[in-house]
Amino acid sequence: MEEIWLGLQRAVHLIFTLDPDVLEITRRSLSISATASVIAAVISLPLGSLIFHSVFPGKRLLISLINTLFSLPTVLVGLFVFLLFSRAGPLGQFGLMFTPTIMIIGQALLVTPLMLGLVISALSGIDRQAKETAVALGASRWQMGVLMVKEARYAVFTAFILGFGRAISEVGLALMVGGNIRGFTRVLTTAISLETSKGDIELSMALGIILLAIALVINLILSWLQQRNAVVRPGAVE
């Protein structure tokens, strides 16, 4: 117990003294996951709006499949990306393996189904009257999509925050395609795994505290968004 307490004290010291390794790993984690989340959002918003507004055979099956991919194992995505971008893979010529770029691509693939499903769910929660009013006013398909996203903006932003939280907390994909290279592809989760195996508990705990703090911030933002969404009801035209 005493060793744990001493390790915690040293971990806090590393954080408050702005240890270079801690700062570097944290910045890289935030940068990679934020970029992947933005890419996933850019894909999910128009695609989710298109799926929601379109009528086609198998729509329910497609939405069920997207929802199933919410719990897609990170190592499975890592395996898919590895096979795709390895030297023997069809995209191996780009030489992206074990780089931050491939980690961004992998995390974007991981969180896109989550964001996509939540965007569709957010749009389906909008009052039908808002859509009918827009149609009556002669809104185009593009204007309709923009209006619906605006009405569901808090729920859509919630989808982005949840996607970012899933991206920054995953470890399997980052290890498989990033390689955990110091100063290049090492992120919070992979660094915690490595430093723990090496016996550097202080650094592991410091990184763990930062990851926990990020999770706390994400939960606080989600709580605020839920409160805002309760005040501004979906379908309330401003």
TAKA-V61377 format. One record per helix or strand of 3 or more residues. SS is the DSSP state (helix for helix, strand for strand). FROM is the first residue (numbers start at 1). LEN is the number of residues. Records with the same first field share a line. If there is no record, write none. Layout:
# TAKA-V61377
SS: FROM-LEN  FROM-LEN
This chain:
# TAKA-V61377
helix: 2-15  20-34  59-13  74-12  92-3  100-25  128-9  141-11  153-17  172-7  188-11  201-31
